[in-house]
Amino acid sequence: MAKKFLLFLVSLFWLTMILIQLFVYNPVIRFSLVGEYPTLEILSGMFCDVIWLPVALVFPVYFAYLLAKATKIKGLKWLSVFLCCFIFFVCVFFPLLFFQYFIYVIILFFVLVFFYLFQIRSLQKNIIIYSFALVGLLLFYNKQMFPPLYFHVHHSSPKLRLMTYNILIDLPARQKNRAIEFIKREKPDVVFIQEMNAATKKYVQDRLDKLYPYQVWSDNRTTYMGGVILSRLPFLHSGNIKINTEFMQGHTNLNHAVIHFNGSDIHIFNCHLFHGAHAFINLLLGNIDRRTYLQQLGAAYARHRAEAIQISQIVTNVDAPVILVGDFNNTPNSQIFRFFSDRFINAFNKAGWGLGTTFGEFILRGSVPVRLRFLLFDFLRIDHIFSSSHFKILSAQVYKISASDHKPMIVELTLKK
């Protein structure tokens, strides 16, 4: 009786996890159920690339159980126990690496599930329900779970190599130099940097002027929201587009330039949207009370949303190939992300492999004991490169260089013939 009740609780847990997946992963379902509330959007974004972990951590147990039950050979049973321990170890200590190769063991798992269903015709209900939780991961992450084999395909068309990188505005010189050296080593055709102010401008120009002679900088009044486009290709036009909303004082800049590439004039944009989650972080840290949190969050989210609407309208009205890059401060499951993903192609969604997360580990370090920091990893994918349908995305990769609070992303694309 106790065993049946325990199995019932396990089944109930996985049913709940499937409902959470539907709510967190799908902004359309979330909006139809509860509407658009800042707190729910912030929480959904924070858990977007985290709720796969419970499914992954339990996976070795189910996998080893099915493997052991499928054979009577004692040696294979011990092998299944070893595999269980090994998979669990990699998942805990190397979660980003584990996610990249998760698909291979998932395939083996479903082979065993179908073997039980069609040969033995018996399988516990909680395992069947758990299988649907795995399907939820596959449906949301889609191509991100599969190795991009087309990396090795030769493309005769010229390739454009882009980098987006948020270099923390008050980064120590040693780390800032590490970020600059990374850019010099990779030498992308165009670099989009966020969080640039007047003091940082001289630092960057002294080190990158020769490599990137064509530049468009935000004006001095944008400070934290400032950015720069650095290019090895000449600009046909360059300037800043002011973004103003009723929820902000002053303005922020949308960096804009036009380059000529492979016979076409391409409009490139660099943005840094206001962060709607600062109030939530302060609430967790105990810096503000609940009432202050709700006031700050409402204003921040409204500004964030209004900026996104303005930028999406500007880039959508361009009748030419478009590349939109920046720190969007929202994840692929957000309502705001849809302003861009409904109109443009997200490079990492299309050609990335793995979680593609670029932020999160840095802000947690101060709250986690030193001996446990090895468990931390970036859990937010908020830095994005979008392109219009004129382009074919060849590759997208996040580089795990610990120089800034964000990780850089490099994308290769080419114009469609």
Stockholm file with secondary structure:
# STOCKHOLM 1.0

chainA/1-417         MAKKFLLFLVSLFWLTMILIQLFVYNPVIRFSLVGEYPTLEILSGMFCDVIWLPVALVFPVYFAYLLAKATKIKGLKWLSVFLCCFIFFVCVFFPLLFFQYFIYVIILFFVLVFFYLFQIRSLQKNIIIYSFALVGLLLFYNKQMFPPLYFHVHHSSPKLRLMTYNILIDLPARQKNRAIEFIKREKPDVVFIQEMNAATKKYVQDRLDKLYPYQVWSDNRTTYMGGVILSRLPFLHSGNIKINTEFMQGHTNLNHAVIHFNGSDIHIFNCHLFHGAHAFINLLLGNIDRRTYLQQLGAAYARHRAEAIQISQIVTNVDAPVILVGDFNNTPNSQIFRFFSDRFINAFNKAGWGLGTTFGEFILRGSVPVRLRFLLFDFLRIDHIFSSSHFKILSAQVYKISASDHKPMIVELTLKK
#=GR chainA/1-417 SS CHHHHHHHHHHHHHHHHHHHHHHHHCHHHHHHHHCCCHHHHHHHHHHTTTTHHHHHHHHHHHHHHHHHHTCCCHHHHHHHHHHHHHHHHHHHHCHHHHHHHHHHHHHHHHHHHHHIIIIICCCCHHHHHHHHHHHHHHHHHGGGGSCCGGGGSCCCSCCEEEEEEECCTTCCHHHHHHHHHHHHHHCCSEEEEESCCHHHHHHHHHHHTTTCCEEEECCGGGGGGCEEEEESSCEEEEEEEEECCTTSSSCEEEEEEEEEETTEEEEEEEEECCCSCHHHHHHHTTSSCHHHHHHHHHHHHHHHHHHHHHHHHHHHTCCSCEEEEEECCCCTTSTTTHHHHTTSEEHHHHHBCSCCCCBSHHHHGGGSCGGGGGGCCCCBCCEEEEECTTEEEEEEEECCCTTSSBCCEEEEEEECC
#=GC SS_cons         CHHHHHHHHHHHHHHHHHHHHHHHHCHHHHHHHHCCCHHHHHHHHHHTTTTHHHHHHHHHHHHHHHHHHTCCCHHHHHHHHHHHHHHHHHHHHCHHHHHHHHHHHHHHHHHHHHHIIIIICCCCHHHHHHHHHHHHHHHHHGGGGSCCGGGGSCCCSCCEEEEEEECCTTCCHHHHHHHHHHHHHHCCSEEEEESCCHHHHHHHHHHHTTTCCEEEECCGGGGGGCEEEEESSCEEEEEEEEECCTTSSSCEEEEEEEEEETTEEEEEEEEECCCSCHHHHHHHTTSSCHHHHHHHHHHHHHHHHHHHHHHHHHHHTCCSCEEEEEECCCCTTSTTTHHHHTTSEEHHHHHBCSCCCCBSHHHHGGGSCGGGGGGCCCCBCCEEEEECTTEEEEEEEECCCTTSSBCCEEEEEEECC
//
